[in-house]
Amino acid sequence: MDGALRWGLLAAGLISHDFATALRSLPRSEHQIVAVAARDLARAQDFAKRHEIPKSYGSYEELVRDPDVDLVYVGTQHPQHLRAVLLGLEAGKPVLCEKPLGVTATEVREMVAAARARGLFLMEAIWTRFFPATEALRALLSQGSLGEVRLVHADFGWDCSDFPRANDWAQAGGGLLDLGIYCAQFISLVAGGQRPEKIHAVGLLHQKGVDDTVTVLLQYPGGLQASFSCSITTELSNSITVFGTKGRAQIPAHMWCPTELVVNGKRTEFPLPEAPGVDKLNFTNSMGMVYEAQHVRQCLLQGLKESPLMPLAESELLADILEESRRQIGLRFPQDGAEASKPLAR
């Protein structure tokens, strides 16, 4: 690939709108959206008109077959990720898929195996990893500025009642897959992608069968301890704190899309890119999606099959952590198999 990366968007929902808006703020010589697909053609056409996208399709199959599409972005809901990702890979397209990559660890491993078998790029869209504030924290850790890291705590919670999907068991809703994954990925970043030795989860299930509020404790080799909490009914601090023997670092707010880092009391701000006249966005700090898009383009220009900052092995690890946490609190989804034919009554 050289020149502009030509994106095809699978799904025309809220997150795809924000991603398209962020992409369109980047130079057209580097990023272009050439097609969008939705299960309803009229919806895809409306999205295409709004974002000045030349092609719209009423099926995902048509988009992945389009020879003008270099890369597929999957913005569907969780349960549709597996099929959408495999469609893209089977058509020979690299894929960027929204988090969580799969509902289950088995789904994630199937997608990873398909990408590796075909020699194609695949990345879970953990956009948090590519914010400058996250890069600053990563540099701090690699330099040993905090000494030996002993403890990490993260939490992410808010009232999701305006988003019916959040408590929809059939759509794999709940806090762990939507919010907890952000906490788990930050802890994993601090732990260097190691696999925890112990996982202990406690949780409250929502009346509709998904997880409402969950706390997970993790112990890593070498003595690092970590914990995170997530909730779809309660506003939490939405922060992460890393405690070391020589000091501490904190992202004090918006930990999933951070614009500031506080190190031993000293605050550094990392403003988002300016985008004058940009469309209204659905989610906080969505312009930060540009960092992720730029990273993907650099990976493809270098011929990489996966991201060095969000490797596939870590996507598998995150899926394992979330699945074990669900198991311990008694939460199963339809994707878990026959035993999960209906949600637990509460």
N, C-alpha and C positions, 0 to 999 in steps of 0.2 A: 504494500500500500504506500502511495505517496500522495501528497496534496491533501485535499479535504477528506475527512472521514464521513462517509455518507450513512446516516443513521436511518433505521426503520424502527418505528415504535409499535410494539404489540400492546394494545389497550389504549383507550382514550379517556381514562379516569382522572381523578384529582392529582395523583402523583405524576402521571404522564404529562399533565398540563404544566406542572411546575418544572419538570425536567426539560420539556420543550422550551419553556420560557428561558430557562438558564442557558440551554444550548444556543438559542438564537442571539444571546448577548455576546457570544464568542465570534471571532473572525470567521467569515464564510470561507476563507481560504483554508481553514482548519476543520470546521464542523458544519455539516449541512444535514437537515432532516429532509429526506427524499420521499418518505412514505409513512403512513399510519394505518393500522388495522384495528377494527373493533368487530365484535360479533354482530353488531347492528351497523349496516353500511351508512345509514343516515347519520349516525353518531360519529362515525369516522369522517364523513364528509364535512360535518359541522366543525369538528376538531381541526381538520386540514385547512378549512377556510380561515379559522381563527388564527392559526399559526403559520399561514402561508406555505403549506406543505403541498407539493405538486401532485402527489398520488394518495388515494384513499382506497382501502379494501374492506370488504365485508366479511373476510375470513383471514385467519392467521396464516393458513397455508398459502394463500396468494401472495402475501407480503414476503414470506421467507423465500419464495421462488423468484422474486424480483431481482434480476441481475444487477440493478443499480444500487441495491442495498448491500453495504459492506459489513454492517454490524447490526445485530438485533438487540433492542432494549426491551426487556420484559417488565411491564408495569401492571400485570394482572394481580388478582388477589391470590393469597397463599396457595390454595388448593389447585390453582391452574398453572403454577410455576413449572411443575414437572413436565407436563405435556408441551407447554410453550417452549421451554428450553430445549427439549429433545427435538421439537420441530425445527428450530433454528439450527441446531447442530447437524441434524440429518440432511439439511439443505446446504451444509457446508459453510454456515455463517458463524463467526464468533458471536458470543452472547454476553451481555451484561444483564443480570437478573436482580430485581429488587430483593431485599431481605424480607423474611428468611428465605434462603435459597430453596429449601424444601420444608414441608411440614414435619417430616420424619428424617432420621439419620439415614434410613434406607433410601429414601428419595434422593437425598443429597449425594450419596455414594453412587447411585445410578447415573446422575447427571455428570458427576466428576469422571466416572469411568467412560461415559460416552464421549466427553470432550477429549480425554487423553487418547482414546482409541482412534479418534479422527484427527488428532493433532491440531485441535482448534482451541482458541482462547475462550476461557469462561471465567467470569468473576462475579461473586456475590456483591451487590451494590451497598456495601457498608460505607456510605459516603463520609461518615465521621472520620475515617482513617486518613482522609486526604486534606482536611482543614489545616491551615497553617498552625493553629493552636495545638492540634494533635501532633504535628511534626515537631513543634517546639518541645512538647512533653517527651516525645520519642528521643530527641537529641539529648535532653536532660538525663534521661535514664541511661542512654548509651555512654554518656560521659561520666556516669557515677556520681553526679552532683548531689544526689540525695543520700549517698552512702548505700548501705544495704537496705533494700526495701523490705519492710516487715509486714505491712498491712495495706490493703486497698479496700476502700468502700465506695460503692456507687449506688445511686437510686434514680429511678425514673417513674414518675406517676402523675396522672392527671385524670380529670373527670372526662371520660370518653363517651358520655351519654349522647352527644351530638353525632356520634359515628356508630350507627347500629351494627356495623360489621364487627366492632370491637367485642360485643358480647354474643356474636353469632357462632354457636358451636359448629354448625355445618361448614362455616367458612374458616375454621381453625382460629377463631378469635381468642381474646384474652390477653393478659399482660405479658406473659413470657415471650411469645413469638414476636409480638409487635414492639414491646418496650424493653423487656429483659435482655433481648439480644444485644442491645446497645451497651448495656452494663457489662454483659459477659464478654463482649469483644474488647472493651477497654481493659478489663481485668486480664484477659488473655494477652493483650498487647504488652502490659506491664510484666506479665509472667513469661514473656518471650515465646509464646506459643506452646508452652509446656502443657502436658496433660495433668490435670489435678489428681492427687492421690486419693482424696476424699471429697465427696459431695454430699451435703445434707440440706434438704429442702423442706420447708413448712409452708403451708398455704391455705388460704380461704377460697373456696369455690363460689362463683357467682350463682345466683338462682337459675340462670339460663345454662349452666353447665360448664362454662369456661372458667379459667382461673381469674379471680378478682384481685387478690393481693398475695404476693409470694415473697419469701425471703430465702436466699440460697447462701450457704456457707461453703467455701472452697479451701482446701489445703493443698499446697503445691510442694514439690520436692525442694529441699533446701530451707524449708520453714516459712515460706511466704504464706500468709493467710489473707483471705479475701471474702467479702460478702457483698451481696446486692439485693435490693428490694425493688419490686415493680408493682404497679397498681393501675387498674382502669377505672377506679372510683374515687381515688384520693390523690390530691395534689401533694407531691413529695418535693424534696429540695432540688431534684434533677441535677445533681452534681456528682463529681467524682473526686476523691481525695486519696493521694498516694503518700504514705508515711514511710520515711526512711530514717536511718540512724543519724543522718546529718541534716535532716530538714523534711519539709513536706511541700507537695505541689497540689494545687486544686484547680479544677475547672468548676467555678462556683455556681454556674447556671447554664441551662441549655446544653447539657453535656453531650447530647446527640448531634449538635451542630454548633460547636464551640467557637466563640469569638474572643475569649480572654483566658489567660492562664495566670494564676497567682502562685509565686514561688517564694516561700518564706516571707510572706506578707507583701512582696513586691508584685504589683499587677502590671501585666502587659496585654494590650488590646490588639486584636487582629481583625480590622474592619473587613466586611464583605466587599466584593467587587461592586462598583457602582453600575447601575443599569437604569439610566434615565428613561422615563416613559414606559417602563416595563409593565406588563399585565399584572393584575392582582394575583397574588400567590395564595395557595391554599394552606401551606404549612410554614412554620417558623424557619427563617434563614435559608429558604430553598435556593436562593442564588448561589449558595455554597456548593450546589451540585456541579458547578463549573469545574471545581477542583478534581472531582471524580472523573468527569468527562475528559479533562486534559490528561489525567493519568492513564486512562484507557488508551487514548490516542498514542501516547508515548510508548506504551507496552507494545502496541501493534506495529508501530514504526520500527521498534527494535526486534520484531519477530518473536516476542515472548508468547508463550501459551498460557501463562497465568501471571497474576500480579505478584511482585515480590513483597508488597505491603499488605496484600489481602490474599494470601495463597490458598489454594484449594484444600490443602491439608487442614488449615485452620477453620475453613468453613465446615469441614467434616467434624472437627473437634467441637465447634460451637453447637452444632446439631446434636452431638452426643451429650453435651452438658445440659442443654435445654430438654432433651428427651428424658434423661435420667431425672431431672427436676420434676418433669411432668409425672413420671412414673411414681416418684415418691409421694406426690400430693394426690395421687389417684385420678389423674386427668388423662383421658385417651380421646383421640379424634377418629373420625371415620377412616383416615389413612393408616391408622394403626392396625387395622384388620377386623376380623369378624367380631372380636370381643367388644369392639367399640361401635356397635350398631346404633347406640343411642347414648346421650349424655347421662351422667350419674344424676339421679334425683337428689335435690337438696331442699 
